[in-house]
Amino acid sequence: MSVEDGGVPGLGRPSQARWTLMLLLSTAMYGAHAPLLALCHVDGRVPFRPSSAVLLTELTKLLLCAFSLLVGWQAWPRGGPPWRQAAPFALPALLYGANNNLVIYLQRYMDPSTYQVLSNLKIGSTALFYCLCLRRRLSARQGLALLLLMAAGACYAAGGLQDPGNTLPGSPPAAKAGPMPLHITPLGLLLLILYCLISGLSSVYTELLMKRQRLPLALQNLFLYTFGVLLNLGLHAGGGPGPGLLEGFSGWAALVVLSQALNGLLMSAVMKHGSSITRLFVVSCSLVVNAVLSAALLRLQLPAAFFLATLLIGLAVHLYYGSH
């Protein structure tokens, strides 16, 4: 994948090697997210409050951005930034906050790989918002590549639309502790569609905002995650009685928080120097990581359609980023 034009003349971009490493790391962390959440389950349920995980993730990102500015990894603007530029980041913080909580709730209604593949429905909404909001046009070749990404998700998801109660026909309840089947419930499908719409809008809006402002990325992230912490702190406090902030957390949960925080910072760099479409390919390619981890850690049974989906994703990457 080449470094895409940031859309702003003179905007600094990472070198090809650093860009490739950044995309590979983000792909790995995206793919590991759902399996790591599944490993956090106790008696089939997440033992901590979802709002706690999201709040701690936002707080970790905020602290990392502040540290980056304090040690001088990214320079503070001369004369200080106009603080009115912070206000627009309230909307993406709200959208990201909603989706970050949705991701954890979605795990109750589908297995990790079904979530990972069906979340590719965000490709359509992101492409639509990308063309409308950024006034970009996709070539026929690029459009076909995005359609192939959606087709990959559809062909693999076909085996997941089943009743989770019929995991092993004729088997006693105890047998359900065996290999995890592909499944999704109707409510899970509705929530996932909402998740994809919000994801597309938040992604494109954030890209537009970051490219229009000539501010260091760490400072823009500081604005964004300050709103994110405040929003999620309110959601956590208003969530009613439940486990404490750190109650139910394990080593796996801490790894979820850290990986999500690092991945959020990587994705902001993709928005600044690449595009929302690049983010879509990262998420889609993470299917392979997700499937390997799910098979190894959760004993997920992968259908033959998975290999067809992987082939389609590879073809889509070649069409979109290959030589024309």
C-alpha positions as CSV (number, residue, x, y, z in Angstrom):
1,M,0.0,0.0,0.0
2,S,1.4,3.4,-0.9
3,V,1.1,6.5,1.3
4,E,-1.9,8.3,0.1
5,D,-2.1,12.0,-0.5
6,G,-3.2,13.8,2.7
7,G,-5.1,16.4,0.7
8,V,-3.2,19.3,2.2
9,P,-0.2,20.8,0.4
10,G,3.0,20.4,2.4
11,L,1.4,18.0,4.9
12,G,4.2,15.8,6.3
13,R,3.8,12.1,5.7
14,P,5.5,9.1,7.2
15,S,8.1,7.2,5.1
16,Q,7.0,4.1,3.2
17,A,8.6,1.7,5.6
18,R,7.0,3.4,8.7
19,W,3.7,3.7,6.9
20,T,3.7,-0.1,6.1
21,L,4.7,-1.0,9.6
22,M,1.9,1.2,11.0
23,L,-0.7,-0.4,8.8
24,L,0.5,-3.9,9.7
25,L,0.4,-3.2,13.4
26,S,-3.1,-1.7,13.2
27,T,-4.3,-4.7,11.2
28,A,-2.9,-7.0,13.9
29,M,-4.6,-5.1,16.7
30,Y,-7.9,-4.8,14.9
31,G,-7.9,-8.6,14.3
32,A,-7.0,-9.4,17.9
33,H,-9.7,-7.2,19.5
34,A,-12.7,-9.5,19.3
35,P,-10.8,-12.7,20.3
36,L,-9.3,-10.8,23.3
37,L,-12.7,-9.7,24.4
38,A,-13.9,-13.3,24.1
39,L,-11.0,-14.4,26.4
40,C,-12.2,-11.9,29.0
41,H,-15.6,-13.8,29.3
42,V,-16.5,-15.4,32.6
43,D,-19.4,-17.9,32.4
44,G,-20.2,-16.6,28.9
45,R,-20.3,-12.9,29.9
46,V,-18.0,-9.9,30.0
47,P,-17.2,-9.5,33.8
48,F,-16.6,-5.8,33.7
49,R,-18.8,-2.8,32.6
50,P,-18.3,-2.0,28.9
51,S,-18.3,1.7,29.8
52,S,-15.3,1.1,32.1
53,A,-13.2,-0.4,29.2
54,V,-14.1,2.4,26.9
55,L,-13.4,5.1,29.5
56,L,-10.0,3.6,30.3
57,T,-9.1,3.3,26.6
58,E,-9.9,7.0,26.0
59,L,-8.0,8.0,29.1
60,T,-5.0,6.0,28.0
61,K,-5.1,7.7,24.5
62,L,-5.3,11.1,26.2
63,L,-2.3,10.4,28.4
64,L,-0.2,9.1,25.5
65,C,-1.0,12.3,23.5
66,A,-0.2,14.6,26.4
67,F,3.1,12.7,27.0
68,S,4.0,13.1,23.3
69,L,3.5,16.8,23.5
70,L,5.4,17.2,26.8
71,V,8.5,15.3,25.7
72,G,8.5,17.1,22.4
73,W,7.8,14.2,20.1
74,Q,5.4,16.6,18.3
75,A,6.0,20.4,18.6
76,W,3.5,22.7,20.2
77,P,2.3,25.4,17.7
78,R,4.0,28.7,18.0
79,G,1.9,31.2,19.9
80,G,-0.4,28.4,21.0
81,P,-3.4,27.0,19.1
82,P,-6.7,28.8,18.8
83,W,-8.8,26.8,21.3
84,R,-11.9,27.3,19.2
85,Q,-10.5,24.6,16.9
86,A,-11.1,22.1,19.7
87,A,-14.9,22.4,19.5
88,P,-15.5,20.5,16.3
89,F,-13.9,17.4,17.9
90,A,-16.9,17.0,20.2
91,L,-19.0,15.4,17.4
92,P,-16.5,12.6,16.5
93,A,-15.9,12.0,20.2
94,L,-19.7,11.5,20.6
95,L,-19.8,9.1,17.6
96,Y,-16.7,7.2,18.6
97,G,-18.1,6.9,22.1
98,A,-21.3,5.4,20.9
99,N,-19.5,2.9,18.6
100,N,-16.9,1.9,21.2
101,N,-19.7,0.9,23.5
102,L,-21.6,-0.9,20.7
103,V,-18.5,-3.0,19.9
104,I,-18.5,-4.6,23.4
105,Y,-22.3,-5.1,23.5
106,L,-22.2,-6.7,20.0
107,Q,-20.1,-9.6,21.4
108,R,-23.2,-10.8,23.2
109,Y,-25.1,-11.4,20.0
110,M,-22.5,-12.9,17.7
111,D,-19.1,-14.7,17.7
112,P,-15.9,-12.7,17.1
113,S,-15.3,-13.7,13.5
114,T,-18.9,-13.1,12.5
115,Y,-18.6,-9.6,14.0
116,Q,-15.3,-9.0,12.3
117,V,-16.6,-9.9,8.9
118,L,-20.1,-8.3,9.1
119,S,-18.5,-5.1,10.3
120,N,-17.3,-4.8,6.7
121,L,-20.7,-3.4,5.9
122,K,-19.2,-0.1,7.0
123,I,-17.4,-0.1,3.7
124,G,-20.6,1.0,1.9
125,S,-21.4,3.7,4.4
126,T,-17.9,5.0,4.5
127,A,-17.5,5.1,0.8
128,L,-20.8,7.0,0.5
129,F,-19.8,9.6,3.1
130,Y,-16.3,9.8,1.6
131,C,-17.7,10.8,-1.8
132,L,-20.3,13.2,-0.4
133,C,-18.4,14.9,2.4
134,L,-14.9,15.0,0.9
135,R,-16.1,15.4,-2.7
136,R,-13.9,12.6,-3.9
137,R,-14.7,10.4,-6.8
138,L,-13.8,6.7,-6.9
139,S,-12.7,5.1,-10.2
140,A,-14.5,2.1,-11.6
141,R,-11.5,0.0,-10.5
142,Q,-11.6,1.4,-7.0
143,G,-15.4,0.9,-6.8
144,L,-15.0,-2.7,-7.8
145,A,-12.4,-3.2,-5.1
146,L,-14.8,-1.9,-2.5
147,L,-17.5,-4.1,-3.8
148,L,-15.2,-7.1,-3.5
149,L,-14.6,-6.3,0.1
150,M,-18.3,-6.3,0.8
151,A,-18.7,-9.5,-1.2
152,A,-16.0,-11.1,1.0
153,G,-17.9,-10.2,4.1
154,A,-21.2,-11.5,2.6
155,C,-19.9,-14.9,1.5
156,Y,-18.3,-15.6,4.8
157,A,-21.2,-14.3,6.9
158,A,-23.6,-16.7,5.1
159,G,-22.5,-19.5,7.5
160,G,-22.9,-17.3,10.5
161,L,-26.6,-16.5,10.2
162,Q,-27.9,-19.4,12.4
163,D,-29.5,-19.9,15.7
164,P,-26.7,-20.1,18.4
165,G,-28.9,-22.5,20.3
166,N,-28.5,-25.1,17.6
167,T,-24.7,-25.2,17.8
168,L,-24.4,-28.9,18.0
169,P,-27.7,-30.6,17.0
170,G,-28.6,-33.5,19.3
171,S,-25.8,-32.6,21.8
172,P,-26.5,-32.1,25.5
173,P,-26.0,-28.6,27.0
174,A,-22.6,-29.5,28.3
175,A,-21.4,-30.0,24.8
176,K,-21.8,-26.3,24.1
177,A,-18.5,-25.7,25.9
178,G,-16.8,-27.2,22.8
179,P,-15.8,-25.4,19.6
180,M,-17.5,-22.0,19.2
181,P,-19.9,-21.9,16.2
182,L,-20.5,-19.0,13.9
183,H,-23.7,-17.3,14.9
184,I,-25.5,-13.9,15.0
185,T,-28.9,-13.0,16.4
186,P,-31.5,-10.6,14.8
187,L,-30.9,-7.9,17.4
188,G,-27.1,-8.3,16.9
189,L,-27.6,-7.7,13.1
190,L,-29.6,-4.5,13.7
191,L,-27.1,-3.1,16.2
192,L,-24.3,-3.9,13.7
193,I,-26.0,-2.0,10.9
194,L,-26.2,1.0,13.3
195,Y,-22.6,0.6,14.2
196,C,-21.6,0.6,10.5
197,L,-23.5,3.8,9.7
198,I,-22.0,5.6,12.7
199,S,-18.5,4.3,11.8
200,G,-18.7,5.6,8.3
201,L,-19.8,9.1,9.4
202,S,-17.3,9.4,12.2
203,S,-14.4,8.2,10.1
204,V,-15.0,10.6,7.2
205,Y,-15.8,13.6,9.5
206,T,-12.6,13.0,11.5
207,E,-10.5,12.8,8.3
208,L,-12.0,16.0,7.0
209,L,-11.4,17.8,10.3
210,M,-7.8,16.6,10.7
211,K,-6.8,17.6,7.2
212,R,-8.4,21.0,7.3
213,Q,-6.6,22.0,10.5
214,R,-2.9,22.7,10.4
215,L,-2.2,21.5,13.9
216,P,0.1,18.7,15.1
217,L,-1.6,15.3,15.2
218,A,-1.0,14.9,18.9
219,L,-2.7,18.2,19.6
220,Q,-5.7,17.2,17.5
221,N,-5.9,13.9,19.3
222,L,-5.6,15.7,22.6
223,F,-8.7,17.7,21.7
224,L,-10.6,14.6,20.5
225,Y,-9.7,12.4,23.5
226,T,-10.5,15.1,26.0
227,F,-14.0,15.2,24.7
228,G,-14.0,11.4,24.6
229,V,-12.9,11.1,28.3
230,L,-15.6,13.6,29.4
231,L,-18.3,11.9,27.4
232,N,-17.5,8.4,28.5
233,L,-17.0,9.5,32.1
234,G,-20.6,10.8,32.0
235,L,-21.8,7.5,30.4
236,H,-20.0,5.5,33.1
237,A,-21.3,7.6,36.0
238,G,-24.9,7.6,34.6
239,G,-24.9,3.9,33.9
240,G,-26.5,3.1,37.2
241,P,-25.3,0.6,39.8
242,G,-22.8,-2.0,38.6
243,P,-19.2,-3.2,39.0
244,G,-16.7,-0.5,39.9
245,L,-14.3,1.1,37.4
246,L,-11.7,-1.7,37.6
247,E,-13.9,-4.5,39.0
248,G,-13.8,-7.6,36.9
249,F,-10.6,-6.6,35.0
250,S,-8.0,-9.2,34.2
251,G,-4.8,-9.3,32.3
252,W,-6.7,-9.9,29.1
253,A,-8.9,-6.9,29.8
254,A,-5.9,-4.7,30.3
255,L,-4.5,-5.9,27.0
256,V,-7.8,-5.0,25.3
257,V,-7.6,-1.5,26.7
258,L,-3.9,-1.0,25.8
259,S,-4.2,-2.4,22.2
260,Q,-7.4,-0.4,21.5
261,A,-5.6,2.8,22.7
262,L,-2.6,2.2,20.6
263,N,-4.7,1.3,17.6
264,G,-6.8,4.5,18.0
265,L,-3.6,6.5,17.8
266,L,-2.5,4.6,14.7
267,M,-5.9,5.2,13.0
268,S,-5.7,8.9,13.7
269,A,-2.4,8.9,11.8
270,V,-4.1,7.1,8.9
271,M,-6.8,9.7,8.8
272,K,-4.2,12.6,8.8
273,H,-1.9,11.1,6.2
274,G,-4.0,8.6,4.4
275,S,-7.8,8.3,4.0
276,S,-10.9,6.7,5.4
277,I,-10.7,4.1,2.6
278,T,-7.2,3.1,3.8
279,R,-8.8,2.5,7.2
280,L,-11.4,0.2,5.6
281,F,-8.7,-2.0,4.0
282,V,-6.9,-2.3,7.4
283,V,-10.1,-3.4,9.0
284,S,-10.9,-5.9,6.2
285,C,-7.4,-7.3,6.1
286,S,-7.6,-7.9,9.9
287,L,-10.1,-10.7,9.1
288,V,-7.1,-13.0,8.6
289,V,-5.6,-12.2,12.0
290,N,-9.0,-12.5,13.6
291,A,-9.7,-15.9,12.1
292,V,-6.3,-17.3,13.0
293,L,-6.6,-16.1,16.6
294,S,-10.2,-17.3,16.9
295,A,-9.3,-20.7,15.6
296,A,-6.2,-21.0,17.9
297,L,-7.6,-19.5,21.1
298,L,-11.4,-20.2,20.8
299,R,-11.4,-23.3,18.7
300,L,-13.6,-21.6,16.1
301,Q,-14.5,-23.8,13.2
302,L,-13.7,-21.9,10.0
303,P,-15.9,-22.8,7.0
304,A,-14.5,-23.1,3.4
305,A,-16.1,-19.7,2.7
306,F,-13.5,-18.1,4.9
307,F,-10.8,-18.9,2.3
308,L,-12.9,-17.5,-0.5
309,A,-13.4,-14.3,1.5
310,T,-9.6,-14.1,2.1
311,L,-9.1,-14.4,-1.7
312,L,-11.6,-11.7,-2.4
313,I,-9.9,-9.3,0.1
314,G,-6.5,-10.0,-1.5
315,L,-7.9,-9.2,-4.9
316,A,-9.6,-6.0,-3.7
317,V,-6.3,-4.8,-2.2
318,H,-4.6,-5.5,-5.6
319,L,-7.3,-3.6,-7.5
320,Y,-7.3,-0.6,-5.3
321,Y,-3.6,-0.2,-4.6
322,G,-1.9,-2.1,-7.4
323,S,-0.5,-0.5,-10.5
324,H,-3.2,0.7,-12.9
